Amino acid sequence: MVLSISGVVLFGVIGFLLFRKHGLKPSHALVCALFGFYLAGTAIGPGIQAGSDKLASLLGGIAL
């Protein structure tokens, strides 16, 4: 659950920065968000979740 909340915050910040700095239109952001919701409901959704979990554990294991 923590990873999901962190991902939502991360993508929210990225979306906000793209909106403010690079001219992302609200309609484009809405289409991307809807695409993400529909993609999560498909057969590839669990694979994407597993991949993001592996990436988070990889990044979490990096010692600075």
Residue, then its C-alpha position, 0 to 999 in steps of 0.5 A: m500500500v505504501l508503494s501505491i501511495s508513493g507512486v500516486v504522489l510521484f506521478g502526481v508531482i510529475g504531472f503537475l510539473l509537466f502541466r506547469k512547465h511544459g504546457l501539458k494540457p488538462s485534456h491530455a492529462l485526463v486522457c493519460a489518467l483514463f488510459g492508466f485506469y483502463l490499462a490496470g483493468t486488463a490482463i497486463g495490469p498485474g505484470i505492470q504492478a509486479g514490475s513497478d514493485k521490483l523497480a521500487s525494491l531495486l531502488g530501495g536497495i541502493a545505498l548512497 
